[in-house]
Amino acid sequence: MNNSSSSSSLPANFTFPGPEPVIWICVAYVVSFVGSFFFVLLLLAFIINRDVKNSSGMLLLLHLTVVEFALVGILFPMQNTFTFLGARGTPVEHLNCGLAVLVVVTTQHAGNWSSLFLSIMRFLASALPSAYKEISVRWKLLVLIILSWSISLAINLPIYFGYGGQFIRAMPFRDCAAQSSNRAGVYFTIWLTLGSYFPVAATTLVYITLFVRLRAQSAWVSPEDVNMDRLRQHGVIHRRLVITRMLCVFWLWYCLCYLPSTVAVVLFPLLEPWRNQISLRLWAKVLQLSGYAFSPIIFLTLNADYRRGVQKVVGKLCGQSSQRSEASLLEMQQPWKKASHSRPNQQSAITASTGVHVLS
């Protein structure tokens, strides 16, 4: 495996030697499957949980979960399949790279902006409860969701049409990627800033500020206080602190997995190891995938309400399956019941036709 050769000097018919691409795609598929499984459990927990269904403030979190589920369960597996086929020397011909990258990157950037709006809503719930109540109306949250997609689409369409960059079939894997153009390369930096750096940095700043604020409030309100109003206030602050801690851990994990490959794209001409290490660039895709795939596990680990929701989902599924299996088992073990129900009907029919009562 010639990892020391630059990707620019690789032949057009380059094939990744050895079993590493097969190992890589298997790991990527496993990560996608595990993440999709937990995303489904989390979404079902959201749906059957009465508090979640009745809470308009959870709409942004539900939307973010659906976005990440689409990336982990659909878009990234397709993208990784194209990369694997290209690495093995059998790239997908007639692939519309522009449209493929536009869908993936627009979804990623919409998730970044949705995370920023979610962090702002959590901050308003703590700092300005009255403003939070005014904004956390269902139709206003839908406006924020539409706004996140509108911003993402607005910053990606110029690249799609070739201004400042382009979505092309890139070496060495002959898969689809974004590349800066020398004609108007300034917009490519703006594209990265508005799509990734600004929402990620702003979300991080909001979560750090919110976590410090809630920690200070939690220390100020003592749980030993016998005043009921103070105890109620402590309960609200504690619940907000739990949710904020969960979102902070999730966001930290996401940044650790998402930013390395994103930064490497900008510094590509300066990073000799990144340019030369083909294997490193391959596994960076799995690292970015992991940033999304393990977020439901973080949610379930750090939030007892979500765990109880998943337990309800599993309990209902297992309960229905066990009832069906028990019914079928009884039906197989006691066939005489069917015979006993059908035999009187047969006897009455015979008696009616012959006038003779048949004794069993």
Backbone torsions as a table, in degrees:
resi	resn	phi	psi	omega
1	MET	NA	116.6	-175.3
2	ASN	-92.7	82.8	179.7
3	ASN	-81.8	-11.7	-176.7
4	SER	-85.0	-11.6	-179.5
5	SER	-81.2	142.5	179.6
6	SER	-72.3	147.3	179.1
7	SER	-65.3	-27.8	179.4
8	SER	-71.5	-23.0	-179.9
9	SER	-96.4	2.5	180.0
10	LEU	-73.3	145.0	177.8
11	PRO	-68.7	159.6	-178.2
12	ALA	-65.1	-28.4	179.8
13	ASN	-99.4	31.8	-178.6
14	PHE	-60.3	135.5	175.9
15	THR	-125.6	128.4	-179.7
16	PHE	-69.8	115.4	-176.2
17	PRO	-80.1	162.0	174.4
18	GLY	83.2	178.8	-176.5
19	PRO	-85.6	-0.2	-173.9
20	GLU	-59.9	-41.9	177.8
21	PRO	-60.0	-36.3	178.7
22	VAL	-67.0	-43.6	177.3
23	ILE	-62.4	-42.0	-178.6
24	TRP	-62.6	-47.1	-177.5
25	ILE	-68.1	-33.1	176.8
26	CYS	-65.2	-44.0	177.7
27	VAL	-62.8	-42.5	-180.0
28	ALA	-62.9	-41.6	178.9
29	TYR	-66.2	-39.3	179.1
30	VAL	-64.2	-44.8	178.9
31	VAL	-61.6	-42.5	178.8
32	SER	-64.5	-40.7	-179.1
33	PHE	-66.6	-46.3	179.8
34	VAL	-62.7	-45.8	178.9
35	GLY	-62.2	-42.0	179.5
36	SER	-64.0	-39.2	179.1
37	PHE	-60.3	-46.9	-179.3
38	PHE	-72.4	-30.5	174.7
39	PHE	-63.7	-41.4	178.5
40	VAL	-62.6	-44.4	177.8
41	LEU	-60.6	-43.2	-178.7
42	LEU	-66.0	-41.3	178.9
43	LEU	-65.9	-39.7	176.4
44	LEU	-64.6	-37.6	176.9
45	ALA	-64.0	-38.8	176.1
46	PHE	-62.0	-41.4	-173.2
47	ILE	-70.8	-42.9	-175.4
48	ILE	-86.2	-13.1	-179.9
49	ASN	-76.8	119.4	-176.7
50	ARG	-63.4	-39.9	-179.3
51	ASP	-63.9	-36.9	-179.5
52	VAL	-71.0	-42.7	-178.7
53	LYS	-65.0	-33.9	-178.1
54	ASN	-87.5	-4.4	-177.3
55	SER	-100.8	113.2	178.0
56	SER	-69.6	-25.2	-179.9
57	GLY	-67.2	-19.3	179.4
58	MET	-83.1	-3.6	-176.8
59	LEU	-63.4	-39.3	178.8
60	LEU	-65.7	-40.5	178.4
61	LEU	-66.9	-38.7	177.1
62	LEU	-63.8	-41.8	178.2
63	HIS	-63.7	-43.5	179.1
64	LEU	-63.0	-37.9	178.2
65	THR	-64.9	-40.8	178.3
66	VAL	-65.3	-40.7	178.8
67	VAL	-61.1	-47.2	-178.7
68	GLU	-68.8	-34.3	176.2
69	PHE	-63.8	-40.1	177.4
70	ALA	-63.2	-39.1	178.2
71	LEU	-67.0	-47.6	-174.5
72	VAL	-72.9	-40.4	-172.8
73	GLY	-90.6	-19.7	-174.7
74	ILE	-127.1	-60.1	-168.1
75	LEU	-71.7	-48.2	-179.6
76	PHE	-65.3	-41.4	175.3
77	PRO	-59.3	-39.3	176.7
78	MET	-64.6	-45.1	-179.9
79	GLN	-62.7	-42.4	179.8
80	ASN	-68.1	-31.9	176.2
81	THR	-64.9	-42.7	176.3
82	PHE	-61.1	-41.1	179.2
83	THR	-64.3	-43.0	-179.4
84	PHE	-63.4	-45.4	179.7
85	LEU	-63.7	-38.4	176.7
86	GLY	-66.7	-38.2	178.9
87	ALA	-67.1	-27.7	179.0
88	ARG	-89.1	3.3	176.9
89	GLY	86.7	11.3	178.8
90	THR	-126.2	64.4	-177.3
91	PRO	-65.8	155.2	178.0
92	VAL	-73.6	118.8	-179.7
93	GLU	-80.7	155.4	177.4
94	HIS	58.0	35.8	177.7
95	LEU	-87.0	126.9	178.5
96	ASN	-80.2	88.5	-176.0
97	CYS	-64.4	-36.6	-179.4
98	GLY	-58.6	-48.7	-179.2
99	LEU	-69.5	-38.8	-178.6
100	ALA	-62.8	-47.7	-179.5
101	VAL	-70.1	-35.3	179.1
102	LEU	-59.4	-43.0	-179.3
103	VAL	-65.9	-47.0	-176.5
104	VAL	-66.2	-50.3	-175.1
105	VAL	-69.5	-37.3	176.9
106	THR	-62.6	-39.6	177.3
107	THR	-65.7	-41.8	177.8
108	GLN	-61.9	-48.4	-178.1
109	HIS	-67.1	-35.5	175.3
110	ALA	-63.2	-36.8	175.2
111	GLY	-65.2	-38.1	177.8
112	ASN	-63.6	-44.6	179.9
113	TRP	-70.5	-34.8	176.3
114	SER	-65.4	-36.4	175.9
115	SER	-64.8	-38.4	177.3
116	LEU	-63.7	-45.4	178.5
117	PHE	-63.7	-37.3	178.0
118	LEU	-64.2	-42.5	179.2
119	SER	-65.4	-38.3	177.8
120	ILE	-64.5	-40.1	178.3
121	MET	-64.5	-39.1	177.9
122	ARG	-65.7	-37.1	178.7
123	PHE	-67.4	-41.7	178.6
124	LEU	-64.8	-35.2	178.6
125	ALA	-62.4	-29.2	-179.8
126	SER	-91.5	-44.8	-173.1
127	ALA	-87.7	-39.6	-176.4
128	LEU	-131.8	77.2	-177.2
129	PRO	-58.6	-36.1	-179.7
130	SER	-65.7	-42.2	177.0
131	ALA	-66.5	-35.7	178.7
132	TYR	-63.3	-41.7	179.7
133	LYS	-64.7	-34.9	179.3
134	GLU	-71.4	-36.0	-176.0
135	ILE	-85.2	-32.2	-174.1
136	SER	-79.5	39.3	169.9
137	VAL	-87.0	145.1	-171.7
138	ARG	-55.9	-43.1	-176.7
139	TRP	-70.7	-30.9	177.3
140	LYS	-71.0	-35.4	175.9
141	LEU	-68.3	-35.3	174.5
142	LEU	-63.4	-35.4	175.8
143	VAL	-63.1	-40.9	177.8
144	LEU	-64.2	-39.2	178.2
145	ILE	-64.5	-45.7	177.6
146	ILE	-63.3	-36.9	179.4
147	LEU	-65.0	-39.0	179.3
148	SER	-62.8	-40.8	177.8
149	TRP	-72.1	-34.9	179.7
150	SER	-66.2	-43.1	177.8
151	ILE	-62.7	-45.0	-178.7
152	SER	-62.5	-44.4	-179.9
153	LEU	-67.0	-36.6	-178.5
154	ALA	-66.0	-35.5	-178.7
155	ILE	-85.6	-14.7	-179.1
156	ASN	-97.9	-25.6	-179.5
157	LEU	-62.0	-39.5	176.4
158	PRO	-58.5	-40.6	176.9
159	ILE	-64.5	-39.6	180.0
160	TYR	-60.8	-37.4	180.0
161	PHE	-90.7	8.1	171.3
162	GLY	92.2	10.5	179.5
163	TYR	-93.7	117.2	178.4
164	GLY	82.3	-10.8	-179.2
165	GLY	176.3	-173.0	-179.8
166	GLN	-160.0	153.6	174.0
167	PHE	-96.9	113.7	-170.9
168	ILE	-130.1	171.2	170.0
169	ARG	-84.9	112.5	-169.5
170	ALA	-104.2	149.1	172.0
171	MET	-82.5	156.3	6.5
172	PRO	-93.5	-5.6	-172.9
173	PHE	-93.8	-3.7	-179.1
174	ARG	55.3	33.8	173.0
175	ASP	-101.8	-173.3	-173.9
176	CYS	-96.5	137.9	-179.1
177	ALA	-154.7	167.9	176.7
178	ALA	-96.4	140.3	-178.9
179	GLN	-138.5	140.3	178.2
180	SER	-74.9	149.7	176.7
181	SER	-110.0	144.8	-179.1
182	ASN	-71.5	-20.1	-176.5
183	ARG	-67.1	-42.5	179.9
184	ALA	-146.2	59.2	-173.5
185	GLY	-69.3	-13.6	179.9
186	VAL	-62.9	-36.8	-177.9
187	TYR	-66.4	-28.1	178.6
188	PHE	-62.2	-39.8	175.5
189	THR	-65.9	-40.5	176.3
190	ILE	-62.6	-40.1	178.9
191	TRP	-60.1	-46.9	178.2
192	LEU	-65.2	-38.6	-178.3
193	THR	-66.5	-48.8	-177.5
194	LEU	-72.6	-31.6	-177.8
195	GLY	-85.0	-31.6	-173.3
196	SER	-123.9	-61.7	-167.1
197	TYR	-65.8	-48.2	-177.3
198	PHE	-64.3	-52.8	180.0
199	PRO	-63.9	-34.9	179.1
200	VAL	-67.6	-46.7	-179.8
201	ALA	-65.5	-42.4	-179.8
202	ALA	-65.5	-41.4	178.1
203	THR	-63.3	-41.9	178.2
204	THR	-61.3	-44.7	179.8
205	LEU	-62.5	-42.7	-179.6
206	VAL	-64.6	-43.2	-178.6
207	TYR	-67.1	-39.3	178.1
208	ILE	-63.7	-46.2	178.7
209	THR	-61.3	-43.4	-178.8
210	LEU	-66.3	-41.6	-178.9
211	PHE	-64.8	-44.0	178.2
212	VAL	-63.0	-40.7	-179.7
213	ARG	-64.0	-45.8	-178.8
214	LEU	-68.4	-34.7	176.4
215	ARG	-63.1	-41.7	178.7
216	ALA	-66.0	-41.5	178.4
217	GLN	-66.2	-38.0	179.7
218	SER	-66.0	-35.8	177.5
219	ALA	-73.2	-29.1	-178.0
220	TRP	-74.9	-36.3	179.3
221	VAL	-93.1	113.3	-177.0
222	SER	-84.1	132.9	177.8
223	PRO	-69.7	-15.4	178.1
224	GLU	-82.0	-4.4	-179.3
225	ASP	-67.0	129.0	-176.2
226	VAL	-82.0	-11.5	178.9
227	ASN	-66.6	125.0	-174.8
228	MET	-65.6	-37.0	178.3
229	ASP	-64.0	-40.5	178.9
230	ARG	-68.1	-38.9	177.9
231	LEU	-64.4	-41.2	178.1
232	ARG	-64.1	-40.1	177.9
233	GLN	-64.6	-39.8	178.2
234	HIS	-63.9	-38.6	178.6
235	GLY	-64.2	-41.2	178.5
236	VAL	-64.5	-44.7	-179.7
237	ILE	-64.4	-40.3	179.9
238	HIS	-63.8	-41.4	179.2
239	ARG	-64.5	-43.0	177.8
240	ARG	-63.7	-36.5	179.3
241	LEU	-66.1	-38.9	178.4
242	VAL	-63.2	-46.4	179.8
243	ILE	-64.7	-41.5	179.9
244	THR	-65.9	-40.5	177.7
245	ARG	-61.8	-42.3	178.4
246	MET	-60.8	-46.9	-179.3
247	LEU	-68.1	-34.2	178.2
248	CYS	-66.1	-44.6	179.1
249	VAL	-64.5	-43.9	177.3
250	PHE	-58.6	-44.3	-176.5
251	TRP	-70.1	-37.0	176.7
252	LEU	-62.5	-44.9	178.1
253	TRP	-62.5	-41.4	179.5
254	TYR	-62.3	-44.4	179.9
255	CYS	-63.8	-40.8	-179.9
256	LEU	-63.4	-31.9	-177.8
257	CYS	-93.1	-29.1	-173.1
258	TYR	-89.0	-40.1	-171.1
259	LEU	-71.8	-37.1	-175.7
260	PRO	-54.5	-50.2	-179.0
261	SER	-70.6	-31.6	178.2
262	THR	-67.0	-43.0	177.6
263	VAL	-66.4	-37.5	-178.7
264	ALA	-63.8	-30.3	177.8
265	VAL	-63.8	-40.1	-179.7
266	VAL	-70.9	-42.2	-176.2
267	LEU	-92.2	18.1	-174.8
268	PHE	-52.1	-45.4	-179.1
269	PRO	-66.7	-22.8	-175.8
270	LEU	-93.8	-20.4	-175.4
271	LEU	-95.2	96.8	-179.7
272	GLU	-63.4	-44.4	178.6
273	PRO	-60.8	-39.7	-178.9
274	TRP	-67.5	-37.6	-178.8
275	ARG	-71.2	-33.5	-173.8
276	ASN	-93.4	-30.5	-175.4
277	GLN	-84.8	94.4	-179.9
278	ILE	-64.6	-39.3	179.8
279	SER	-63.5	-39.3	179.4
280	LEU	-62.2	-41.3	179.2
281	ARG	-67.7	-30.1	178.3
282	LEU	-68.2	-48.0	-177.2
283	TRP	-75.0	-18.1	174.7
284	ALA	-63.8	-27.5	176.3
285	LYS	-65.6	-39.0	177.4
286	VAL	-68.5	-36.6	177.7
287	LEU	-61.6	-44.2	178.7
288	GLN	-66.3	-38.4	176.2
289	LEU	-61.0	-40.0	-179.2
290	SER	-64.6	-29.9	178.1
291	GLY	-60.2	-31.3	176.6
292	TYR	-91.0	-40.9	-168.8
293	ALA	-66.4	-32.0	-174.8
294	PHE	-96.0	4.2	178.3
295	SER	-64.6	-39.2	177.3
296	PRO	-65.3	-30.3	176.9
297	ILE	-66.3	-39.2	176.5
298	ILE	-64.0	-43.7	178.8
299	PHE	-59.1	-46.2	-176.9
300	LEU	-71.1	-30.9	-179.5
301	THR	-72.3	-37.5	-172.0
302	LEU	-101.3	-0.5	-178.8
303	ASN	-131.3	113.4	-178.0
304	ALA	-68.2	-31.9	179.3
305	ASP	-63.2	-41.3	178.7
306	TYR	-67.5	-37.5	178.0
307	ARG	-63.6	-42.2	177.7
308	ARG	-64.1	-36.7	176.7
309	GLY	-63.1	-42.2	177.8
310	VAL	-66.0	-38.4	176.9
311	GLN	-61.7	-37.9	176.1
312	LYS	-64.0	-42.1	179.2
313	VAL	-61.6	-49.6	-179.3
314	VAL	-64.0	-39.8	179.4
315	GLY	-62.7	-42.3	178.7
316	LYS	-65.8	-43.7	-180.0
317	LEU	-64.2	-45.5	179.6
318	CYS	-67.5	-36.4	179.5
319	GLY	-64.9	-42.7	178.8
320	GLN	-66.3	-42.6	-179.4
321	SER	-67.2	-37.6	-179.9
322	SER	-68.8	-38.0	177.9
323	GLN	-64.7	-40.4	178.5
324	ARG	-66.3	-41.6	-179.5
325	SER	-67.0	-38.8	178.0
326	GLU	-65.5	-40.1	179.2
327	ALA	-64.8	-43.4	179.0
328	SER	-67.6	-34.6	179.1
329	LEU	-67.0	-43.8	177.5
330	LEU	-63.7	-36.8	179.4
331	GLU	-65.7	-35.7	178.9
332	MET	-75.8	-37.4	-175.9
333	GLN	-79.5	-21.2	-175.7
334	GLN	-126.6	64.6	179.6
335	PRO	-70.9	-17.5	-178.1
336	TRP	-65.5	-21.1	179.3
337	LYS	-65.7	-39.7	177.9
338	LYS	-64.7	-39.5	-179.7
339	ALA	-66.3	-39.7	-179.8
340	SER	-66.6	-32.0	178.1
341	HIS	-75.5	-33.0	-176.3
342	SER	-87.3	-23.6	-175.1
343	ARG	-65.6	-43.4	178.1
344	PRO	-60.9	-34.3	178.5
345	ASN	-65.0	-40.0	178.7
346	GLN	-66.0	-41.4	-178.4
347	GLN	-65.2	-42.7	-180.0
348	SER	-63.8	-34.8	178.5
349	ALA	-66.7	-40.6	179.3
350	ILE	-66.7	-42.5	-179.8
351	THR	-62.8	-40.5	-179.2
352	ALA	-65.4	-33.7	-176.3
353	SER	-84.4	-30.5	-174.9
354	THR	-110.1	-18.8	-177.5
355	GLY	78.5	8.5	-178.1
356	VAL	-112.7	133.2	177.8
357	HIS	-85.7	122.8	-177.7
358	VAL	-91.8	125.3	176.5
359	LEU	-87.6	136.3	177.9
360	SER	-88.6	NA	NA
